[in-house]
Amino acid sequence: MGCLRKKDTEIEIVDTASGAEVKVGKKIVAEIKEEFGTFVVVVSGKEVAVVRTFEDALEEAIKAYNLTV
C-alpha cells in the first residue's frame, strides 16, 4: 500500500509599487492591485476578481492557484 503525504505550501506576499504579488516558491501565482478603493486579482494576465478588502483578494488569489495546481 502507498502512503499519502500532504506537502505544505508556503505562500509569500511581496509588496510592489502597484499592490502585491502572491508567490509560491519563485513563481508569481497572482497579483493584487489596488484600484479606486477596490482590490483587483490578476492571474496569468487575466482579471479574475474585484473585491473590497485585501484579505478577500488574497483568498481569491489562493483559490485561483489551487484550481491550477
Backbone as CSV, one residue per row, in Angstrom:
resi,resn,N_x,N_y,N_z,CA_x,CA_y,CA_z,C_x,C_y,C_z
1,MET,0.834,-1.186,0.000,0.000,0.000,0.000,0.877,1.247,0.000
2,GLY,0.422,2.244,-0.707,1.146,3.510,-0.775,0.791,4.403,0.397
3,CYS,1.623,5.336,0.634,1.407,6.280,1.720,1.197,7.670,1.127
4,LEU,0.092,8.296,1.481,-0.154,9.659,1.015,0.497,10.630,1.978
5,ARG,1.170,11.591,1.428,1.837,12.575,2.263,1.453,13.961,1.756
6,LYS,0.881,14.737,2.621,0.472,16.085,2.239,1.676,17.022,2.366
7,LYS,1.901,17.766,1.312,3.020,18.708,1.298,2.496,20.093,1.646
8,ASP,3.138,20.758,2.589,2.759,22.126,2.939,3.246,23.072,1.853
9,THR,2.417,24.026,1.524,2.766,25.028,0.526,2.963,26.357,1.230
10,GLU,4.114,26.955,1.004,4.400,28.240,1.611,4.086,29.343,0.603
11,ILE,3.260,30.277,1.026,2.858,31.391,0.171,3.521,32.653,0.696
12,GLU,4.130,33.400,-0.222,4.805,34.638,0.140,4.058,35.807,-0.498
13,ILE,3.876,36.871,0.253,3.218,38.073,-0.243,4.274,39.175,-0.274
14,VAL,4.517,39.710,-1.478,5.571,40.700,-1.672,4.942,42.020,-2.109
15,ASP,5.240,43.096,-1.378,4.746,44.424,-1.760,5.379,44.864,-3.068
16,THR,4.578,45.503,-3.916,5.073,46.101,-5.151,4.562,47.534,-5.224
17,ALA,4.992,48.260,-6.246,4.566,49.655,-6.399,3.060,49.764,-6.615
18,SER,2.467,48.760,-7.281,1.033,48.839,-7.598,0.160,47.981,-6.696
19,GLY,0.742,47.259,-5.740,-0.050,46.400,-4.858,0.804,45.321,-4.230
20,ALA,0.536,44.059,-4.615,1.291,42.944,-4.046,1.334,41.785,-5.031
21,GLU,2.370,40.966,-4.893,2.477,39.715,-5.652,2.315,38.569,-4.673
22,VAL,1.622,37.536,-5.109,1.463,36.325,-4.310,2.347,35.270,-4.967
23,LYS,3.335,34.778,-4.202,4.314,33.855,-4.763,4.279,32.516,-4.035
24,VAL,4.490,31.464,-4.816,4.707,30.131,-4.268,6.067,29.703,-4.801
25,GLY,7.018,29.584,-3.900,8.396,29.359,-4.346,8.862,30.601,-5.085
26,LYS,9.403,30.407,-6.289,9.847,31.549,-7.087,8.791,31.979,-8.094
27,LYS,7.693,31.254,-8.163,6.649,31.526,-9.151,5.624,32.533,-8.618
28,ILE,5.358,33.558,-9.418,4.299,34.510,-9.082,2.986,33.891,-9.542
29,VAL,2.084,33.616,-8.600,0.819,32.959,-8.948,-0.318,33.943,-9.120
30,ALA,-0.163,35.155,-8.577,-1.208,36.174,-8.726,-0.646,37.536,-8.362
31,GLU,-1.315,38.560,-8.873,-1.013,39.928,-8.488,-2.279,40.536,-7.909
32,ILE,-2.111,41.338,-6.884,-3.239,42.052,-6.293,-2.939,43.535,-6.442
33,LYS,-3.814,44.231,-7.156,-3.616,45.661,-7.402,-4.750,46.447,-6.777
34,GLU,-4.399,47.542,-6.126,-5.420,48.399,-5.531,-5.809,49.454,-6.553
35,GLU,-7.104,49.520,-6.873,-7.601,50.480,-7.853,-8.922,51.064,-7.361
36,PHE,-8.956,52.370,-7.193,-10.187,53.087,-6.846,-10.884,52.514,-5.607
37,GLY,-10.102,52.156,-4.596,-10.672,51.662,-3.351,-11.076,50.202,-3.362
38,THR,-10.784,49.488,-4.459,-11.046,48.051,-4.523,-9.737,47.325,-4.822
39,PHE,-9.764,46.021,-4.703,-8.589,45.204,-4.971,-8.886,44.280,-6.142
40,VAL,-8.010,44.327,-7.143,-8.176,43.534,-8.352,-7.182,42.380,-8.303
41,VAL,-7.679,41.154,-8.512,-6.830,39.972,-8.510,-6.568,39.583,-9.962
42,VAL,-5.281,39.508,-10.323,-4.880,39.177,-11.691,-4.073,37.877,-11.656
43,VAL,-4.513,36.893,-12.451,-3.828,35.609,-12.550,-3.528,35.359,-14.024
44,SER,-2.277,35.122,-14.347,-1.853,34.873,-15.732,-2.320,35.979,-16.673
45,GLY,-2.253,37.206,-16.217,-2.622,38.339,-17.046,-4.108,38.600,-17.169
46,LYS,-4.927,37.780,-16.510,-6.382,37.938,-16.586,-6.943,38.364,-15.237
47,GLU,-7.846,39.321,-15.287,-8.520,39.783,-14.077,-9.522,38.697,-13.663
48,VAL,-9.362,38.161,-12.448,-10.243,37.079,-12.009,-11.225,37.499,-10.925
49,ALA,-10.951,38.620,-10.245,-11.866,39.063,-9.194,-11.606,40.522,-8.844
50,VAL,-12.667,41.196,-8.423,-12.565,42.549,-7.870,-13.311,42.511,-6.539
51,VAL,-12.593,42.801,-5.462,-13.175,42.689,-4.119,-12.869,43.955,-3.314
52,ARG,-13.484,44.070,-2.159,-13.358,45.290,-1.354,-12.205,45.285,-0.369
53,THR,-11.735,44.097,0.048,-10.657,44.055,1.044,-9.467,43.260,0.530
54,PHE,-8.295,43.573,1.088,-7.087,42.839,0.713,-7.217,41.368,1.103
55,GLU,-7.827,41.105,2.252,-7.985,39.728,2.714,-8.812,38.912,1.716
56,ASP,-9.900,39.515,1.200,-10.715,38.826,0.197,-9.924,38.608,-1.093
57,ALA,-9.105,39.589,-1.455,-8.285,39.463,-2.661,-7.287,38.325,-2.507
58,LEU,-6.680,38.226,-1.337,-5.725,37.148,-1.080,-6.427,35.791,-1.153
59,GLU,-7.613,35.708,-0.593,-8.387,34.469,-0.650,-8.689,34.081,-2.099
60,GLU,-9.079,35.042,-2.930,-9.369,34.781,-4.335,-8.112,34.334,-5.076
61,ALA,-6.966,34.936,-4.772,-5.707,34.551,-5.403,-5.348,33.113,-5.050
62,ILE,-5.552,32.734,-3.803,-5.236,31.359,-3.365,-6.195,30.371,-4.017
63,LYS,-7.482,30.720,-4.106,-8.451,29.859,-4.796,-8.032,29.629,-6.242
64,ALA,-7.655,30.708,-6.922,-7.245,30.600,-8.327,-6.010,29.720,-8.451
65,TYR,-5.070,29.834,-7.529,-3.857,28.997,-7.546,-4.231,27.530,-7.341
66,ASN,-5.104,27.266,-6.386,-5.484,25.878,-6.106,-6.189,25.229,-7.302
67,LEU,-6.923,26.006,-8.090,-7.595,25.462,-9.263,-6.619,25.098,-10.375
68,THR,-5.461,25.763,-10.408,-4.488,25.482,-11.464,-3.483,24.403,-11.093
69,VAL,-3.437,24.018,-9.828,-2.462,23.009,-9.392,-2.945,21.626,-9.755
